[in-house]
């Protein structure tokens, strides 16, 4: 390793100089650096071998973050392991194609700002604002959603360009009709994004937690920057106006501020910003509704769709920098965030700080073995599991509560937004409890506060101070109950009154996610002729009852706990034991007669479904908390195992009206959506974990790629990625509240995890190869471990979990009743 690389390593990671020299000596012959984010040739989608970067930036791209991720900011690994692990670096374009709905721009772990390019706003493909292959960029906005199936955000769009002023983007098919620009030499790495626009502008982006930083290098001559506050995600079903209040104002010091209220997904959310430039424009022109130009000399504009153009008669020479603070509270909050986090104009220093933050986070897991692509997929998945939930409180602690009122967190605490809880309670939040326990604790304490503040009690999908009520249930209780079971400190009792109200007060207000609670309680199920998605509702409510029963017990409410635990068995009432399938049931107790498990339900209206993003096959295995009860209900071990076999081998047929979310089919199992992502692990509960091992390995290999289309289905704020991280490590939380992990098939030969408190968990699978998916034996800290599962409490003690892998099944492992995983609070036998 050359001296320049070692010096750059020390500069970016903050490691002692001697550590850099030691690494250089040890790794000189073994390192083969990998790009953090490939440069993509415009119009081809090919990965370029070299992006047009100065040598200093090439060094950073090739080596520095990867080195930092596994060496400098983690507790030290052995040097040989550090050298191997540093080849691993995330590809931020994974998930930006297909239906992944991720974005490649700059953000910090769980940061407030997501500064990224937008390519389109009018297709489901561009829920994140970006879709790989679109061919032109509209501009760079400061807020984005990662992997969601509904679009919103894209606040405060900046468009650096030259030539005549254009105030509308124009259609994707005709970039020349508006301010869109074709692009080339695109590069993305954690905390940094860069692209060359056809106007000749080199645009670079980086971030702090609450501010976005732009560096624009213009050719000689006149240029301008458009600030478009009318830019947002559009949908044909939206009722206009989507923006009903907006304003821009320029103060005497040259700071541009603005606000808007948006009625897209999170209806009524507000965003405020404060923007400063490294040099003053020669003039500023404001535009109001219908792009009406304001009088010369105007210092602001108000309306619904407002814009400003910052003109530079000579934009060449030194790069133009812009720094922008945002706030959901008010302009004063945006100004304060900007003042606190943007005290100079050193873009590269901000970029280096972002690199260090990501290096520390990504250093939580280091892997060896597997293929080069699999190591990149692992790093990319861990990255995407750490972009949301997103910071929501300003530097002074203020944020907008779910009661739509300004709130303030206690000193040292933070508020968060973008809780995709229907998705992320399954694997993302459990992953954070293992490898980022401090962050998990901060989220849990925030969930307690926001549960108290919300008129709807426990959360399901809050976004920017608005409970959207999207999906089914109130799965915030799962995250709280899991954390409580794992010993994460929080005032769980403080959340109990709001949870109790949601559970038992049927006059309490409801959004779509909690309709039919009264019938669920009275009849034991939600009738399919009264409420849509009734079969999924019943089962999801039952799971939330299970989680809430733990929180009731923790609050000292034993009677409520017993009532909830009993009611959590309501899942039985929508699974017809005569046919062994989840089946719509009507208010009179009868079942839907024309049942077909591939259908979405009895469909009394075109949009009416009886399942949530699933069909009868997938909903049959939705139960996570009472697996042995489900096995008995289906007909016993043999019948249940056969039913699982049938799930994975049935024809992959879907009805014409199936939503695009049901994707990644293996038989009728849909890996591209969440309802049955735990199903491959259910074989362990009937003593056949070897079938789990085979299927999990297949899914890891077939459903994830090191490519823009590398995520099957929406990444859903990191849930799909977290599934991969867990499964590639060799275990998965079938029921997060149980605080246990079921073994699958590790993908790598070795993984080293930081699990909090200075402890390390090492997972070994010596000689693991593509043709050895089966587990022959397991040891834990050198002692034989015959169980097909292990508790969270064991793993966080630290130690070595060692798998002996096999090319052929070993049916005896995990076969005994005593070795099967716990469920419903107890182990079988």
Residue pairs with C-beta under 8 A, 6 or more apart in sequence:
1 23
1 24
1 25
1 27
1 28
1 31
2 24
3 24
4 55
4 59
5 24
5 59
5 63
6 20
6 21
6 23
6 24
7 20
8 56
8 59
8 60
8 63
8 64
9 15
9 20
9 23
9 24
9 63
9 64
9 67
9 68
9 72
10 16
10 17
10 19
10 20
11 352
12 60
12 64
12 65
12 68
12 352
12 355
12 356
12 359
13 20
13 64
13 67
13 68
13 71
13 72
13 73
13 356
13 359
14 72
14 73
14 356
15 68
15 71
15 72
19 72
22 79
23 67
23 71
23 79
23 82
23 83
26 79
26 80
26 82
26 83
27 79
27 82
27 83
27 86
30 80
30 83
30 84
31 63
31 83
31 86
31 87
32 87
33 62
33 63
33 66
33 86
33 87
34 62
34 66
34 87
34 88
34 89
34 372
34 376
35 47
35 51
35 61
35 62
35 89
35 91
35 189
36 61
36 62
36 65
36 66
36 89
36 90
36 91
36 92
36 188
36 189
36 190
37 61
37 90
37 91
37 92
37 93
37 104
37 187
37 188
37 189
38 47
38 48
38 91
38 93
38 187
39 47
39 48
39 50
39 51
39 52
39 185
39 186
39 187
40 46
40 47
40 48
40 93
40 132
40 186
41 48
41 184
42 135
42 182
42 183
42 184
42 185
42 186
43 135
45 132
45 133
45 708
48 185
50 58
51 58
51 61
51 185
51 187
51 194
52 185
52 196
53 61
53 187
53 194
60 189
60 355
61 187
61 189
63 86
64 355
65 89
65 189
65 190
65 355
65 358
65 359
65 362
66 85
66 86
66 87
66 88
66 89
66 379
67 82
67 86
67 359
68 355
68 356
68 358
68 359
68 360
68 363
69 85
69 86
69 88
69 89
69 358
69 359
69 362
69 363
69 366
69 379
70 77
70 82
70 85
70 86
70 88
70 362
70 363
70 366
71 77
71 82
71 85
71 86
71 363
72 359
72 363
73 356
73 359
73 360
73 363
74 360
74 363
74 364
74 366
74 754
75 754
75 758
75 760
76 82
77 85
77 366
77 752
81 366
81 368
81 750
81 752
84 368
85 366
85 367
85 368
85 752
87 372
87 375
88 366
88 367
88 375
88 376
88 378
88 379
89 189
89 376
89 379
90 189
90 190
90 362
90 376
90 379
90 380
90 382
90 383
91 376
91 379
91 380
91 706
91 710
92 102
92 104
92 188
92 189
92 190
92 380
92 383
93 104
93 132
93 188
93 707
93 708
94 100
94 102
94 376
94 377
94 380
94 381
94 384
94 705
94 706
94 707
94 708
94 710
94 711
95 101
95 102
95 147
95 380
95 384
95 708
95 710
95 711
95 715
95 721
96 102
96 103
96 104
96 128
96 130
96 131
96 132
96 708
97 131
97 132
97 133
97 707
97 708
97 709
97 710
98 708
98 709
98 710
98 711
98 712
99 125
99 660
99 663
99 672
99 711
99 712
99 713
99 714
100 147
100 708
100 709
100 710
100 711
100 713
100 714
100 715
100 720
101 125
101 127
101 128
101 145
101 146
101 147
101 148
101 149
101 714
101 715
102 128
102 130
102 146
102 147
102 384
102 711
102 715
103 114
103 116
103 117
103 128
103 129
103 130
103 144
103 146
104 116
104 117
104 130
104 186
104 188
104 193
105 114
105 115
105 116
105 117
105 130
105 140
105 144
105 188
105 193
105 205
106 114
106 115
106 116
106 191
106 192
106 193
106 205
106 206
106 207
106 212
106 354
107 113
107 114
107 115
107 116
107 144
107 191
107 207
107 387
108 191
108 207
108 208
108 209
108 354
108 357
108 358
109 357
109 358
109 361
109 386
109 387
109 439
110 386
110 387
110 388
110 389
110 390
110 391
110 416
110 439
111 207
111 208
111 209
111 210
111 387
111 390
111 391
112 209
112 210
112 326
112 337
112 390
112 391
112 392
113 142
113 143
113 207
113 208
113 209
113 210
113 211
113 212
113 324
113 326
114 142
114 143
114 144
114 146
114 153
114 207
114 387
114 390
115 140
115 141
115 142
115 193
115 205
115 206
115 207
115 212
115 213
115 214
116 128
116 129
116 130
116 140
116 141
116 144
116 193
116 205
117 129
117 130
117 137
117 138
117 139
117 140
117 183
117 193
117 195
118 126
118 129
118 130
118 137
118 138
118 139
118 140
118 141
118 154
118 157
118 231
119 126
119 129
119 130
119 131
119 134
119 135
119 136
119 137
119 138
119 172
120 126
120 129
120 131
120 134
120 138
120 172
121 129
121 138
121 151
121 154
121 231
121 232
121 233
121 234
122 172
122 234
122 235
123 131
124 149
124 151
124 660
125 131
126 134
126 151
126 233
127 145
127 148
127 149
127 150
127 151
127 233
127 714
128 144
128 145
128 146
128 147
128 148
128 151
129 141
129 144
129 151
129 153
129 154
129 233
130 144
132 708
132 709
133 708
134 172
135 172
135 175
135 182
136 172
136 175
136 180
136 181
136 182
136 183
137 180
137 181
137 182
137 183
137 195
137 197
138 157
138 159
138 169
138 179
138 180
138 231
139 157
139 158
139 159
139 160
139 169
139 179
139 226
139 228
139 231
140 157
140 158
140 159
140 203
140 205
140 212
140 214
141 153
141 154
141 155
141 156
141 157
141 158
141 231
142 155
142 156
142 212
142 273
142 324
142 326
143 153
143 154
143 155
143 156
143 271
143 326
144 153
144 154
145 151
145 152
145 153
145 388
145 418
145 717
146 384
146 387
146 388
146 715
146 717
146 718
147 384
147 711
147 714
147 715
147 716
147 717
147 718
147 719
147 720
148 420
148 714
148 716
148 717
149 661
149 714
149 716
150 265
150 470
151 233
151 235
151 264
151 265
152 232
152 233
152 262
152 264
152 265
152 266
152 269
152 463
152 464
153 232
153 233
153 464
154 231
154 232
154 233
155 232
155 260
155 262
155 271
155 273
155 326
156 227
156 229
156 258
156 271
156 273
156 275
156 324
156 326
157 226
157 227
157 228
157 229
157 231
158 214
158 225
158 226
158 227
158 228
158 322
158 324
159 179
159 225
159 226
159 227
159 228
160 197
160 199
160 201
160 203
160 214
160 216
160 218
160 223
160 224
160 225
160 320
161 179
161 181
161 197
161 199
161 201
161 223
161 224
161 225
161 226
162 199
162 200
162 201
162 218
162 219
162 221
162 222
162 223
162 224
162 315
163 199
165 224
165 226
165 285
165 309
166 178
166 179
166 226
167 179
167 226
167 228
167 287
167 291
167 307
168 178
168 179
168 291
169 178
169 179
169 180
169 231
170 176
170 177
170 178
170 179
170 180
171 177
171 178
172 180
175 181
175 182
179 226
181 197
181 198
181 199
181 201
182 197
182 198
183 195
183 196
183 197
183 198
184 195
184 196
184 198
185 194
185 195
185 196
186 194
186 195
186 196
187 193
187 194
187 195
188 194
189 355
190 354
190 355
190 358
190 359
190 362
190 383
191 206
191 207
191 351
191 354
191 355
191 357
191 358
192 204
192 205
192 206
192 351
192 354
192 355
193 204
193 205
193 206
194 202
194 203
194 204
194 205
195 202
195 203
196 202
196 203
197 203
199 223
200 218
200 219
201 216
201 217
201 218
201 219
201 223
202 216
202 217
203 214
203 215
203 216
204 214
204 215
204 216
204 217
204 347
205 212
205 213
205 214
205 215
206 213
206 215
206 347
206 350
206 351
206 354
207 213
207 350
207 354
208 341
208 342
208 350
208 353
208 354
209 341
209 391
210 325
210 326
210 327
210 337
210 338
210 340
210 341
210 391
210 394
210 395
211 323
211 324
211 325
211 326
211 337
211 338
211 341
211 342
212 323
212 324
212 326
213 321
213 322
213 323
213 324
213 342
213 347
213 350
213 351
214 320
214 321
214 322
214 323
214 324
215 319
215 320
215 321
215 347
216 225
216 315
216 319
216 320
216 321
216 322
217 319
217 320
218 312
218 315
218 316
218 319
218 320
219 315
219 316
220 314
220 315
220 316
220 317
221 314
221 315
221 316
222 311
222 312
222 313
222 314
222 315
223 312
223 315
224 281
224 309
224 310
224 311
224 312
224 315
225 281
225 309
225 310
225 312
225 320
225 322
226 307
226 308
226 309
226 310
227 248
227 256
227 258
227 275
227 307
227 308
227 309
227 310
228 307
229 243
229 246
229 248
229 258
229 260
229 305
229 306
229 307
229 308
230 243
230 246
230 304
230 305
230 306
230 307
232 242
232 243
232 262
232 264
233 264
233 265
234 242
235 264
238 264
239 263
241 263
241 304
242 262
242 263
242 264
243 260
243 261
243 262
243 263
243 304
243 305
244 261
244 263
244 304
245 259
245 260
245 261
245 304
246 258
246 259
246 260
246 261
246 302
246 303
246 304
246 305
246 306
247 258
247 259
247 260
247 300
247 301
247 302
247 303
247 306
248 256
248 257
248 258
248 286
248 300
248 301
248 306
248 307
248 308
249 256
249 257
249 258
249 299
249 300
250 256
250 257
250 284
250 299
250 300
250 308
251 257
251 299
254 276
254 277
254 280
255 274
255 275
255 276
255 335
256 274
256 275
256 276
256 284
256 308
256 310
257 272
257 273
257 274
257 275
257 331
257 334
257 335
258 272
258 273
258 275
258 306
258 331
259 270
259 271
259 272
259 273
259 330
259 331
260 270
260 271
260 306
261 268
261 269
261 270
262 268
262 269
262 270
262 271
265 463
265 468
265 470
266 463
266 464
266 465
266 466
266 468
267 466
268 404
268 466
269 328
269 463
269 464
269 465
269 466
270 328
270 400
270 464
270 465
271 326
271 327
271 328
271 464
272 326
272 327
272 328
272 329
272 330
272 331
272 333
272 334
273 324
273 325
273 326
273 327
273 331
273 334
274 324
274 325
274 331
274 334
274 335
274 337
274 338
275 322
275 323
275 324
276 322
276 323
276 324
276 338
276 342
277 310
277 320
277 321
277 322
278 318
278 319
278 320
278 321
278 322
278 345
279 312
279 318
279 320
281 310
281 311
281 312
282 311
282 312
282 313
283 311
284 308
284 309
284 310
284 311
285 293
285 294
285 308
285 309
285 311
286 293
286 294
286 298
286 300
286 301
286 306
286 307
286 308
287 293
287 294
287 301
287 306
287 307
287 308
287 309
288 294
288 301
288 302
288 303
288 305
288 306
289 303
289 304
289 305
289 306
290 305
291 307
294 301
301 308
312 320
319 347
321 345
321 347
323 338
323 342
323 345
324 338
325 334
325 335
325 336
325 337
325 338
325 339
325 341
325 342
326 334
326 337
327 333
327 334
327 336
327 337
327 394
328 392
328 399
328 400
328 417
328 464
328 465
329 394
329 398
329 399
329 400
329 406
333 394
333 396
333 398
336 394
336 395
336 396
337 394
337 395
340 395
341 395
358 383
361 386
361 436
362 379
362 382
362 383
362 386
363 754
364 382
364 435
364 436
364 753
364 754
365 378
365 382
365 435
365 725
365 729
365 751
365 752
365 753
365 754
366 751
366 752
367 375
367 378
367 728
367 748
367 750
367 751
367 752
368 748
368 749
368 750
368 751
369 748
369 749
369 750
369 765
369 768
370 378
370 728
370 747
370 748
370 749
370 768
371 770
373 705
373 706
374 700
374 706
374 728
374 747
374 748
375 748
376 706
377 704
377 705
377 706
377 710
377 724
378 724
378 725
378 728
378 747
378 748
380 706
380 710
380 721
381 704
381 721
381 722
381 724
381 725
381 728
382 721
382 725
383 721
384 715
384 718
384 721
385 428
385 431
385 432
385 718
385 721
385 722
385 725
386 436
386 718
387 717
387 718
388 418
388 419
388 420
388 424
388 717
388 718
389 416
389 417
389 418
389 419
389 443
389 717
390 416
390 417
390 418
391 414
391 415
391 416
391 417
392 399
392 400
392 414
392 415
392 416
392 417
392 464
392 465
393 399
393 408
393 409
393 413
393 414
393 415
393 416
396 408
397 408
397 409
397 410
397 411
397 413
398 406
398 407
398 408
399 406
399 407
399 408
399 409
399 415
399 465
400 406
400 407
400 464
400 465
401 407
401 450
401 453
401 454
401 465
402 450
402 453
402 454
402 455
402 456
402 459
402 462
402 465
402 466
402 467
403 453
403 454
403 455
404 465
404 466
405 453
407 415
407 449
407 453
409 415
409 446
409 449
413 442
413 445
413 446
413 449
414 442
414 446
415 446
415 449
415 450
416 442
416 443
416 446
417 462
417 463
417 464
417 465
418 463
418 717
419 447
419 459
419 461
419 462
419 476
420 461
420 716
420 717
420 719
421 459
421 460
421 461
421 475
421 476
421 478
421 479
422 460
422 461
422 470
422 471
422 472
422 473
422 475
422 674
423 471
423 674
423 716
423 717
423 719
424 716
424 717
424 718
424 719
424 722
425 475
425 476
425 478
425 479
425 482
425 736
426 674
426 677
426 678
426 719
426 722
426 723
426 733
426 736
427 677
427 719
427 722
427 723
427 725
427 726
427 732
427 733
428 717
428 718
428 719
428 721
428 722
429 440
429 443
429 478
429 479
429 482
429 483
429 736
430 482
430 722
430 726
430 733
430 736
431 722
431 725
431 726
432 439
432 440
432 443
433 440
433 482
433 483
433 486
433 488
433 792
434 753
434 755
434 792
434 795
434 796
435 753
435 754
435 755
437 488
437 755
437 756
437 796
438 756
440 483
440 488
441 483
441 488
441 489
441 490
443 479
444 479
444 480
444 483
444 488
444 490
445 490
445 491
447 459
447 476
447 479
447 480
447 495
448 480
448 490
448 491
448 492
448 494
448 495
450 459
450 462
451 457
451 458
451 459
451 476
451 480
451 495
451 498
451 499
452 494
452 495
452 497
452 498
454 462
454 467
454 498
455 467
455 509
456 467
456 469
456 474
456 502
456 508
456 509
456 510
456 511
456 514
457 474
457 498
457 499
457 501
457 502
457 508
458 474
458 475
458 476
458 477
458 480
458 495
458 498
458 499
458 502
458 544
458 548
459 467
459 474
459 475
459 476
460 467
460 468
460 469
460 470
460 471
460 472
460 473
460 474
460 475
460 476
460 513
460 514
461 467
461 468
461 469
461 470
461 471
461 513
462 468
467 511
468 511
469 511
469 512
469 513
469 514
470 512
470 513
471 513
471 612
472 513
472 533
472 536
472 537
472 540
472 541
472 612
473 513
473 514
473 537
473 540
473 541
473 543
473 544
474 502
474 513
474 514
474 544
475 540
475 543
475 544
475 547
477 499
477 544
477 547
477 548
477 551
478 543
478 544
478 547
478 736
478 737
479 736
480 490
480 492
480 495
480 547
480 551
481 547
481 548
481 550
481 551
481 737
482 547
482 736
482 737
482 739
483 490
484 490
484 492
484 550
484 551
484 554
485 550
485 737
485 738
485 739
485 792
486 739
486 792
486 793
486 796
487 793
492 551
492 554
492 555
493 554
493 555
493 556
495 551
496 551
496 552
496 554
496 555
496 557
499 548
499 551
499 552
500 552
500 557
500 560
501 508
502 508
502 514
502 517
503 545
503 548
503 560
503 564
504 521
504 560
504 563
506 517
506 518
506 521
510 517
515 526
515 531
515 537
516 526
516 527
516 530
516 531
516 534
516 537
517 541
519 525
519 526
519 527
519 530
519 531
519 587
520 526
520 537
520 538
520 541
520 570
521 567
523 573
523 587
524 567
524 570
524 573
525 534
525 538
525 570
525 573
525 574
525 585
526 534
526 537
526 538
526 541
527 534
527 585
527 586
527 587
528 534
528 535
528 584
528 585
528 586
528 592
528 601
528 602
528 610
529 586
529 587
529 604
530 587
531 537
532 607
532 608
532 609
532 610
533 609
533 610
533 611
533 612
534 574
534 584
534 585
534 610
535 574
535 582
535 583
535 584
535 585
535 601
535 610
535 611
535 616
535 619
536 610
536 611
536 612
536 614
536 619
536 622
536 675
537 612
538 570
538 571
538 573
538 574
539 571
539 574
539 582
539 619
539 622
539 623
540 612
540 622
541 570
542 567
542 568
542 569
542 570
542 571
542 623
542 625
543 568
543 571
543 623
543 624
543 625
545 564
545 565
545 567
545 568
545 570
546 564
546 565
546 568
546 625
546 626
546 737
546 824
547 625
547 737
548 564
549 560
549 561
549 562
549 564
549 565
549 568
550 561
550 737
552 558
552 560
552 561
552 564
553 561
568 625
568 626
569 626
569 629
571 622
571 623
571 626
571 630
572 629
572 633
573 585
574 582
574 583
574 584
574 585
575 581
575 582
575 583
575 620
575 630
575 633
575 634
576 582
576 583
576 585
576 591
577 633
577 634
577 635
579 595
580 620
580 634
580 635
580 639
580 643
581 595
581 597
581 616
581 617
581 620
582 611
582 616
582 619
582 620
582 622
583 591
583 592
583 595
583 616
584 591
584 592
584 595
584 601
584 602
584 610
585 591
585 592
586 592
592 601
592 602
592 610
594 602
595 616
596 616
597 615
597 616
597 617
597 620
597 668
598 615
598 616
598 617
598 653
598 654
598 655
598 668
599 615
599 616
599 655
600 609
600 610
600 611
600 615
600 655
600 657
600 658
601 608
601 609
601 610
601 611
602 608
602 610
603 609
603 657
606 657
611 618
611 619
611 675
612 675
613 659
613 661
613 662
613 673
613 674
613 675
614 622
614 662
614 670
614 673
614 675
614 676
615 654
615 655
615 658
615 662
615 668
617 647
617 650
617 668
617 669
618 662
618 668
618 669
618 670
618 673
618 675
618 676
619 675
619 676
620 643
620 647
621 630
621 644
621 647
621 676
621 678
621 679
621 682
622 675
622 676
623 629
623 630
624 678
624 734
624 735
625 735
625 737
625 738
625 823
625 824
626 823
626 824
627 682
627 685
627 734
627 735
627 821
627 823
627 824
628 685
628 823
628 824
628 828
629 823
629 824
630 640
631 637
631 640
631 685
631 686
634 640
634 643
637 686
637 687
638 686
640 682
640 685
640 686
641 683
641 686
641 688
641 691
644 679
644 682
644 683
644 686
644 691
645 691
646 667
647 667
647 668
647 669
647 676
647 679
648 666
648 667
648 668
648 669
648 680
648 695
649 667
650 667
650 668
651 667
651 668
652 665
652 666
652 667
652 668
654 662
654 665
661 672
661 673
661 713
661 714
662 670
662 672
662 673
663 670
663 671
663 672
663 673
663 712
663 713
664 670
664 671
664 672
664 673
664 703
664 712
664 713
665 671
665 672
666 695
666 698
666 699
666 702
669 676
669 679
669 680
670 676
670 713
671 677
671 699
671 703
671 712
671 713
672 703
672 712
672 713
672 714
672 720
673 713
673 714
674 716
674 719
677 723
678 732
678 734
678 735
680 692
680 695
680 696
680 699
680 744
681 692
681 696
681 732
681 734
681 742
681 744
682 692
682 734
683 689
683 690
683 691
683 692
683 695
684 692
684 742
684 743
684 788
684 789
684 814
684 820
684 821
685 820
685 821
685 823
685 828
686 820
687 814
687 815
687 816
687 817
687 820
688 811
688 815
689 742
689 743
689 775
689 788
689 813
689 814
690 774
690 775
690 809
690 810
690 811
690 813
692 742
692 743
692 744
692 745
693 743
693 744
693 745
693 773
693 774
693 775
693 809
694 745
694 773
694 774
694 809
696 727
696 732
696 744
696 745
696 773
697 744
697 745
697 747
697 773
698 773
699 727
700 724
700 727
700 728
700 745
700 747
701 770
703 711
703 712
704 710
704 711
704 712
704 724
711 720
711 721
712 720
713 720
714 720
715 721
723 732
726 732
726 733
726 741
727 744
727 745
727 747
728 746
728 747
728 748
728 751
729 746
729 747
729 748
729 751
729 753
729 763
730 743
730 744
730 745
730 746
730 747
730 751
730 763
730 765
730 801
730 803
731 741
731 742
731 743
731 744
731 789
731 790
732 741
732 742
732 744
733 740
733 741
733 742
734 740
734 742
734 821
734 823
735 823
738 821
738 822
738 823
738 825
739 791
739 792
739 793
740 789
740 790
740 791
740 792
740 821
740 822
741 789
741 790
741 791
741 792
741 795
742 788
742 789
742 821
743 775
743 778
743 788
743 789
743 790
743 803
743 814
745 773
745 774
745 775
745 805
746 763
746 765
746 768
746 803
746 805
747 768
748 763
748 765
748 768
749 764
749 765
749 766
749 767
749 768
750 762
750 763
750 764
750 765
751 762
751 763
752 760
752 761
752 762
752 763
753 760
753 761
753 762
753 763
754 760
755 761
755 795
755 796
755 798
756 796
757 796
759 796
759 797
759 798
760 798
761 795
761 796
761 798
761 799
761 800
761 801
762 799
762 800
762 801
763 800
763 801
763 802
763 803
764 800
764 801
764 802
764 803
765 802
765 803
765 804
765 805
766 802
766 804
766 805
767 805
768 803
768 805
769 805
771 807
772 805
772 806
772 807
773 805
774 805
774 806
774 807
774 808
774 809
774 810
775 803
775 804
775 805
775 806
775 810
775 813
776 804
776 805
776 806
776 810
776 813
777 784
777 803
777 804
777 810
777 813
778 784
778 785
778 786
778 787
778 801
778 802
778 803
778 804
778 813
779 785
779 800
779 801
779 802
780 790
780 794
780 799
780 800
780 801
780 802
781 799
781 800
782 800
782 802
785 801
786 813
786 814
786 816
786 819
787 814
787 819
787 820
787 821
788 813
788 814
788 819
788 820
788 821
789 820
789 821
789 822
790 801
795 801
814 820
817 828
817 829
818 827
818 828
818 829
820 827
820 828
820 829
821 827
